[in-house]
């Protein structure tokens, strides 16, 4: 599966086109003006030829990590890869998106564009198949967007969703005096830490939580904490823990590994299962579904993803004790 979806779509006859737009959210139905104000810059990655695509393009709304805006080319390799498989990606071009407001409003903007005859996206998007996806702070933003927009967001995928103060009981992460609210904190997008505190335990959409065995993620997004979140999820979901990126190398995947090779990282080990999840959830692709479903999901047999779990495929171990309420200040 990783071999199939881990490379650029071999049947693609289109390339990635990017468009940077300044969106006045007051003109977008349902949009909420957040801390960034009514005018928000977005970068859109989309197939250059929707006619060649041959189907309505599902929407992926992206949340970048702290300080890692898309125009700085932190994530273009990953987002270009998604486009090669027929998805249209919108990313708020901001250094902080943990509130989830801009993540959700990006999806709302594309839905409105699909209905606008003046738009290059008119009639080309599948507005009923929308994924909220993000990395680090943006992973929290993706969760918050999915909670606030449950009628629009149909699936969620996170890369290194930060520990937010929850954690397995009696672990270093369940009662940390230094960081009682986890990594949630006030920033230009979140006037208070509560505005960036994400609660995956309330999600009802199918969700793929991706983390690593790396040193930084042992503090930021520990596999044990991700497992705790996984067991709280209310829909058939997946926890994936990657060991090396690229696969087959000795390069240990860690928190920043999802960023571009130009930044000294290599995200290619993530591409296969991340793309398979989107193909499974947004395009109902049977081959992609085999990575996560059936008697023998491929993810669970992949030696580069040890410690991964699939709902209803791993014996449903007892749920860990997680606090699914915003803690007191």
Secondary structure, DSSP 8 states (H G I E B T S, - for coil): -HHHHTS--TT----EEEEEEEEEGGGSTT---BTTBSEEEEEEEEES-HHHH-S-EEEEEEE--TT--GGGTSSHHHHHHHHHTT-EEEEE-SS--TTSHHHHHHHHHHHHHHT-TTSTTTTTEEEEEEEEEEETHHHHHHHHHHHHTTTT--EEEEES----S--STTSTTTS-STTTTTT---BTTBSSGGGG---GGG--SEEEEEEESSTTHHHHS-HHHHHHHHHH-SSS-EEEEE-BSSTTSS-B--GGGGS-GGGT--THHHHHHHHHHHHHHHH--HHHHTTTSSTT-HHHH-GGGTT-EETTTS----------S----
